[in-house]
Amino acid sequence: MSLAPVRTESGPESSDAAAARPALPSLTGARWWAAFAVFLLHALVFLPVYPFQKSELFRQIHQLMPMQLGAAGVTFFFVLSGFIIYWSFRPGSSVPRFYWRRVLKIYPTHLVAALAFILVASVPLSRMVVWAPNLALIHTWVPKWTTVGGLNVPSWSLAAEILFYLSFPLALPLVRRIRSHQVWWVLAGLLVAILLLHTAYYLWVPGPKGIANTFAPRLIPGDVSPYFELHAAPIWFEQSDIPVAASYWLSYNFPLSRLPEFFLGVLAARLVLEGRWRNTRLAPPMIVLMIAYAATWVVPPNYKMSALLLAPMTAVVATLAARDLAGIRGFTASPRMVWLGNISFAFYLIQFPVMVLITRLLIGGKQFGPLGWLGFAALSLVVSTVVAAAIYHWIDDPLMRKFSGRRTAAKQAGSTPPGPRE
């Protein structure tokens, strides 16, 4: 099935074409699976179920669900963010309104999740270094776990998103100056630059040099489950400084290092809009993505977390959009998946506070095996989904409807990372 481009061959798409861009429900539904991948990793690491977490079975399961599982979900969100932001930003749109919509989409849900974490983890508000940088979403600019992991851990990715949004209107004129036939070359050059950047981090910045899984539970002595996973424990917030490996922080958390991933999505959106991405077969990019994911087991952490996955991940995002434009409605475009995609941002942020609460009330002081962990993981999934739905329907969506100024194609298409829609 062919796709009709929504631009001329020689220049950027017209204002009328931009205003008529269709919804992309497949991208909305796919957001849920990315958020679910993050949840699986967090449930394995952040539910301190002892002695299960100290068993050989746990070690084997963690090999099957390593750090790059959750990292792949974040990588998808970052690429998707660039795609949807470009898709929904119409020529002549107000830049201040664009910034206002991004603030309105991110901060209310972020603050609700942060407040929930403060309450369930009994965070000491007297130590502003623990919570203030996180609330402002500037906490990942400093390579210290005191700030990077100082509050609701999943919110680290929002600090990168803030940079993405700030940079987009500034870089947009440059993106639009790229001639249509050169977009492929620029995208390929960006991928090469990302690989070179992470290679430089690996070669010349202190940090892990092996291929071991470095995102693992922080265990304490004994076989009785603690009342707090260490990232939510009172002792964590009392420490004056918690260093983090520089190369790990630069490769994964540092916003500038993740900025190119956002612009891969921007360039992919141009390819789809201009009719230069016509593939609607999802199997080829998914197979390449699985091969790249398998390769992450044998490379250092600098490459595990995004570098090897970016090319096929970008192809998957572009193909899902192309399928929607061609009228191909797969499983991720179903109404149920679209609903799950819409609540995925709140789900992504609230999952850790929910796990902290379940640990404090039900896990701490007891002993459980693998079935116990499985039961608590399932409970965390259900509670996180219910609370996320409440946040979306009672806070997020009403605020966007009342104060955003307009409803756009991005509302239907889904949005930005871990889920904010345009």
VMD Tcl script that draws the C-alpha trace (Angstrom):
set ca {
  {0.00 0.00 0.00}
  {1.50 3.32 -0.99}
  {1.75 6.41 1.15}
  {0.98 9.90 -0.07}
  {3.59 12.44 1.09}
  {2.28 15.55 2.82}
  {4.85 17.92 1.39}
  {6.36 19.01 -1.88}
  {9.62 17.53 -3.10}
  {11.59 20.72 -2.70}
  {10.63 22.21 0.61}
  {9.02 21.82 4.03}
  {5.44 20.75 4.26}
  {2.85 23.46 3.83}
  {0.87 24.95 6.69}
  {-2.33 23.37 5.42}
  {-0.72 19.95 5.23}
  {0.72 20.35 8.69}
  {-2.70 21.27 10.07}
  {-4.21 18.13 8.52}
  {-1.75 15.60 9.86}
  {-3.62 12.47 10.87}
  {-3.62 10.63 14.17}
  {-1.04 7.92 14.82}
  {-2.74 5.46 17.20}
  {-0.10 2.74 16.73}
  {2.50 4.99 18.31}
  {0.18 5.64 21.24}
  {-0.34 1.96 21.91}
  {3.36 1.20 21.53}
  {4.09 3.63 24.37}
  {2.49 1.21 26.81}
  {4.85 -1.61 25.87}
  {7.84 0.67 26.34}
  {6.56 1.71 29.77}
  {5.86 -1.93 30.61}
  {9.46 -2.88 29.75}
  {10.64 -0.27 32.24}
  {8.20 -1.64 34.82}
  {9.51 -5.20 34.46}
  {13.06 -4.12 35.17}
  {12.02 -1.92 38.09}
  {9.88 -4.68 39.61}
  {12.86 -7.00 39.50}
  {15.28 -4.49 41.04}
  {13.12 -2.28 43.28}
  {10.96 -4.92 45.03}
  {13.36 -6.15 47.76}
  {11.92 -9.63 48.15}
  {14.37 -11.66 50.25}
  {15.76 -14.27 50.04}
  {14.57 -14.45 46.41}
  {16.77 -11.52 45.32}
  {19.81 -13.35 46.66}
  {19.08 -16.64 44.92}
  {20.59 -18.24 41.83}
  {17.15 -18.19 40.21}
  {17.02 -14.42 40.60}
  {20.43 -14.12 38.98}
  {19.25 -16.14 36.00}
  {16.03 -14.12 35.66}
  {18.00 -10.89 35.87}
  {20.14 -12.11 32.99}
  {16.97 -12.41 30.91}
  {15.67 -9.01 32.07}
  {18.85 -6.91 32.34}
  {19.37 -3.15 32.52}
  {19.01 -2.73 28.77}
  {15.39 -3.92 28.93}
  {14.26 -0.80 30.76}
  {16.79 1.33 28.91}
  {15.28 0.21 25.60}
  {11.90 1.52 26.74}
  {13.41 4.92 27.54}
  {15.24 4.99 24.21}
  {11.92 4.37 22.44}
  {10.35 7.27 24.35}
  {13.17 9.65 23.47}
  {12.98 8.87 19.75}
  {9.17 8.95 19.83}
  {9.28 12.31 21.58}
  {11.19 13.91 18.71}
  {8.90 12.27 16.16}
  {5.66 13.46 17.73}
  {6.90 16.94 18.58}
  {7.89 17.54 14.95}
  {4.70 15.89 13.74}
  {2.49 18.16 15.83}
  {4.40 21.46 15.64}
  {2.72 23.39 12.85}
  {4.56 26.04 10.85}
  {3.86 29.40 12.44}
  {2.93 27.93 15.80}
  {3.53 30.04 18.89}
  {6.76 29.08 20.63}
  {5.58 30.37 24.06}
  {2.42 28.27 23.70}
  {4.55 25.28 22.76}
  {6.59 25.70 25.95}
  {3.46 26.22 28.03}
  {1.92 23.00 26.74}
  {5.06 21.06 27.55}
  {5.16 22.43 31.09}
  {1.47 21.68 31.53}
  {1.88 18.14 30.27}
  {4.92 17.18 32.32}
  {4.97 19.00 35.63}
  {1.54 18.28 37.17}
  {1.90 14.50 36.83}
  {5.57 14.68 37.82}
  {4.72 16.65 40.97}
  {1.91 14.26 41.92}
  {4.26 11.27 41.63}
  {7.03 13.11 43.50}
  {4.65 14.01 46.33}
  {3.48 10.40 46.51}
  {7.08 9.25 46.79}
  {7.90 11.83 49.47}
  {4.96 10.57 51.55}
  {5.48 6.83 51.19}
  {9.29 7.00 51.58}
  {9.24 9.57 54.42}
  {11.73 11.80 52.57}
  {13.36 14.36 54.91}
  {12.33 17.73 53.51}
  {15.07 19.43 55.55}
  {17.63 18.24 52.97}
  {16.69 20.26 49.89}
  {19.49 18.70 47.83}
  {17.51 15.45 47.87}
  {14.24 16.75 46.50}
  {14.47 20.32 45.16}
  {16.60 19.55 42.05}
  {14.31 16.64 41.25}
  {11.14 18.71 41.50}
  {12.68 21.29 39.17}
  {13.86 18.51 36.80}
  {17.46 19.69 36.77}
  {18.80 16.84 38.90}
  {20.59 14.81 36.20}
  {22.96 17.64 35.26}
  {25.19 16.76 38.25}
  {26.92 13.33 38.41}
  {25.89 12.52 41.98}
  {23.36 9.87 42.99}
  {22.33 12.24 45.77}
  {20.46 14.19 43.09}
  {20.19 11.77 40.13}
  {18.56 9.10 42.31}
  {17.50 11.39 45.11}
  {13.74 11.17 44.79}
  {11.42 9.37 42.36}
  {14.05 7.52 40.31}
  {12.15 7.21 36.96}
  {11.81 11.00 36.73}
  {15.46 11.27 35.66}
  {14.35 10.97 32.02}
  {12.14 14.07 32.32}
  {15.23 16.22 32.89}
  {16.38 15.15 29.43}
  {12.92 15.84 28.02}
  {13.06 19.40 29.33}
  {16.25 19.95 27.33}
  {14.62 18.40 24.26}
  {11.69 20.79 24.44}
  {13.83 23.83 25.09}
  {16.06 23.05 22.13}
  {13.38 22.11 19.59}
  {12.15 25.59 18.55}
  {15.76 26.79 18.45}
  {16.93 23.95 16.23}
  {13.81 23.76 14.05}
  {15.01 26.34 11.47}
  {18.16 24.26 10.97}
  {16.13 21.06 10.62}
  {13.91 22.68 8.00}
  {16.91 23.89 6.01}
  {17.99 20.31 5.37}
  {17.05 19.51 1.79}
  {14.71 16.59 1.41}
  {17.20 14.29 -0.28}
  {19.77 15.01 2.47}
  {17.65 13.93 5.45}
  {18.80 10.32 5.18}
  {22.44 11.43 5.20}
  {21.96 13.67 8.21}
  {20.17 10.90 10.09}
  {22.99 8.44 9.29}
  {25.58 11.01 10.36}
  {23.77 11.52 13.64}
  {23.82 7.78 14.32}
  {27.57 7.65 13.64}
  {28.14 10.65 15.90}
  {26.23 8.94 18.73}
  {28.38 5.81 18.42}
  {31.55 7.90 18.43}
  {30.35 9.82 21.48}
  {29.74 6.66 23.50}
  {33.03 5.20 22.31}
  {34.81 8.28 23.63}
  {33.05 7.86 26.97}
  {34.13 4.23 27.10}
  {37.76 4.89 26.18}
  {38.53 8.05 28.11}
  {36.06 8.45 30.98}
  {36.34 6.43 34.23}
  {33.64 3.84 34.67}
  {32.76 0.17 34.08}
  {34.76 -1.35 31.22}
  {33.38 -4.88 31.23}
  {30.09 -6.21 29.89}
  {28.47 -6.93 33.26}
  {24.93 -5.81 34.09}
  {25.55 -2.76 36.32}
  {21.91 -1.99 37.17}
  {21.24 -4.52 39.91}
  {19.59 -4.52 43.35}
  {21.49 -2.88 46.20}
  {21.36 -5.69 48.77}
  {21.73 -5.54 52.54}
  {22.77 -8.41 54.86}
  {20.25 -11.00 55.95}
  {17.43 -13.05 54.44}
  {14.57 -10.95 55.81}
  {13.08 -8.44 53.37}
  {13.83 -4.81 54.29}
  {11.09 -2.23 54.69}
  {12.70 -0.01 52.05}
  {14.64 -0.68 48.88}
  {17.87 1.27 49.28}
  {16.90 4.06 46.84}
  {13.92 4.79 49.10}
  {15.51 4.06 52.48}
  {16.01 6.77 55.14}
  {19.75 6.05 55.18}
  {19.92 6.90 51.46}
  {18.63 10.42 51.99}
  {20.95 11.04 54.95}
  {24.17 10.59 52.96}
  {25.99 13.79 52.03}
  {27.34 12.45 48.75}
  {26.68 9.35 46.64}
  {29.05 9.23 43.66}
  {28.11 7.68 40.34}
  {30.46 6.28 37.69}
  {31.19 9.12 35.27}
  {30.94 7.12 32.05}
  {27.63 5.57 33.18}
  {26.17 8.97 34.00}
  {27.39 10.51 30.73}
  {26.04 7.65 28.63}
  {22.68 7.26 30.34}
  {21.60 10.21 32.48}
  {23.35 13.29 31.10}
  {20.71 15.23 29.11}
  {23.10 16.48 26.41}
  {24.17 12.91 25.64}
  {20.54 11.92 24.98}
  {19.65 14.99 22.91}
  {20.69 13.40 19.56}
  {18.17 10.61 20.15}
  {15.37 13.17 20.19}
  {16.51 14.60 16.86}
  {16.64 11.13 15.32}
  {12.89 11.12 15.94}
  {12.57 14.59 14.42}
  {14.36 13.49 11.25}
  {12.32 10.28 11.09}
  {9.14 12.38 11.22}
  {10.40 14.38 8.24}
  {11.02 11.18 6.29}
  {7.49 9.96 6.96}
  {5.85 13.32 6.30}
  {7.71 13.76 3.04}
  {6.90 10.27 1.80}
  {10.51 9.08 1.95}
  {9.76 6.38 4.51}
  {7.32 4.02 2.82}
  {7.97 0.76 4.63}
  {4.83 -0.60 6.30}
  {6.19 -4.08 7.11}
  {6.89 -4.11 10.85}
  {8.70 -7.46 10.90}
  {12.02 -6.30 9.31}
  {12.79 -3.45 11.74}
  {11.58 -5.55 14.68}
  {13.91 -8.40 13.69}
  {16.84 -6.00 13.42}
  {15.87 -4.52 16.79}
  {15.88 -7.98 18.40}
  {19.29 -8.71 16.89}
  {20.64 -5.40 18.20}
  {19.10 -6.11 21.59}
  {20.80 -9.52 21.69}
  {24.10 -7.79 20.93}
  {23.74 -5.65 24.06}
  {24.67 -8.69 26.18}
  {28.25 -8.62 24.86}
  {29.09 -4.90 24.89}
  {30.00 -2.45 27.69}
  {27.26 -0.48 29.49}
  {28.01 2.62 27.39}
  {26.55 0.82 24.38}
  {23.92 -1.31 26.14}
  {21.64 1.51 27.12}
  {20.82 3.11 23.77}
  {23.60 3.30 21.17}
  {23.10 -0.15 19.61}
  {19.32 0.11 19.62}
  {18.84 3.55 18.10}
  {18.86 2.73 14.38}
  {16.30 -0.10 14.55}
  {14.27 1.74 17.21}
  {13.99 4.77 14.91}
  {12.94 2.45 12.09}
  {10.24 0.88 14.27}
  {8.81 4.31 15.17}
  {8.79 5.45 11.53}
  {7.22 2.17 10.38}
  {4.43 2.33 12.95}
  {3.62 5.85 11.76}
  {3.74 4.75 8.12}
  {1.35 1.90 8.89}
  {-1.12 4.32 10.46}
  {-0.91 6.60 7.42}
  {-1.52 3.59 5.17}
  {-4.60 2.60 7.18}
  {-3.02 -0.56 8.61}
  {-4.39 -1.02 12.10}
  {-2.38 -3.52 14.09}
  {-2.72 -4.61 17.70}
  {-1.07 -1.49 19.13}
  {-3.72 0.69 17.45}
  {-6.64 -0.98 19.21}
  {-8.79 1.20 21.52}
  {-7.58 -0.66 24.61}
  {-3.92 -0.18 23.67}
  {-4.50 3.49 22.87}
  {-6.02 3.96 26.33}
  {-3.06 2.21 27.95}
  {-0.73 4.40 25.90}
  {-2.50 7.51 27.11}
  {-1.97 6.58 30.78}
  {1.60 5.36 30.19}
  {3.24 8.62 31.29}
  {1.53 8.54 34.69}
  {2.17 4.78 34.89}
  {5.87 5.32 34.25}
  {6.15 7.89 37.04}
  {3.92 6.33 39.69}
  {5.29 2.76 39.55}
  {8.23 3.38 41.89}
  {6.17 5.10 44.64}
  {3.70 2.21 44.41}
  {6.52 -0.32 44.82}
  {7.86 1.62 47.81}
  {4.43 1.56 49.46}
  {3.91 -2.16 48.82}
  {7.39 -2.88 50.19}
  {6.73 -0.85 53.32}
  {3.30 -2.36 54.03}
  {3.50 -5.93 52.75}
  {7.08 -7.06 52.05}
  {9.23 -5.62 54.81}
  {10.10 -7.90 57.72}
  {9.03 -11.07 55.90}
  {10.58 -13.71 53.65}
  {9.39 -14.68 50.19}
  {10.47 -16.85 47.28}
  {9.91 -16.39 43.53}
  {6.13 -16.79 43.77}
  {6.06 -14.07 46.40}
  {7.97 -11.73 44.11}
  {5.68 -12.60 41.21}
  {2.62 -11.82 43.31}
  {3.98 -8.48 44.50}
  {5.04 -7.58 40.95}
  {1.51 -8.32 39.71}
  {0.02 -6.28 42.56}
  {2.36 -3.39 41.71}
  {1.29 -3.58 38.08}
  {-2.41 -3.48 38.92}
  {-2.14 -0.70 41.50}
  {0.17 1.38 39.27}
  {-2.24 1.04 36.34}
  {-5.27 2.04 38.44}
  {-3.50 5.04 39.99}
  {-2.09 6.07 36.59}
  {-5.60 5.99 35.10}
  {-6.86 8.18 37.93}
  {-4.02 10.68 37.42}
  {-4.64 10.79 33.68}
  {-8.43 11.14 33.83}
  {-8.65 13.42 36.88}
  {-5.52 15.56 36.55}
  {-3.60 15.28 33.30}
  {-6.39 15.26 30.72}
  {-8.61 17.87 32.45}
  {-5.67 20.28 32.80}
  {-4.73 19.83 29.14}
  {-8.32 20.34 28.03}
  {-8.81 23.48 30.11}
  {-5.48 25.27 29.89}
  {-3.53 24.04 26.87}
  {-5.36 26.24 24.38}
  {-6.04 23.63 21.74}
  {-6.30 19.90 21.08}
  {-3.99 18.63 18.37}
  {-3.15 15.59 16.33}
  {-0.55 14.74 18.94}
  {-3.31 14.27 21.51}
  {-4.60 11.46 19.34}
  {-1.16 10.22 18.34}
  {0.24 9.94 21.82}
  {3.29 11.81 22.66}
  {6.43 12.29 24.14}
  {8.44 10.19 26.39}
  {7.65 8.29 28.82}
  {4.62 9.45 27.44}
  {3.76 13.09 27.51}
  {1.57 13.88 24.56}
  {1.82 17.16 22.68}
}
mol new
graphics top color blue
foreach p $ca { graphics top sphere $p radius 0.5 }
foreach p [lrange $ca 0 end-1] q [lrange $ca 1 end] { graphics top cylinder $p $q radius 0.2 }
display resetview
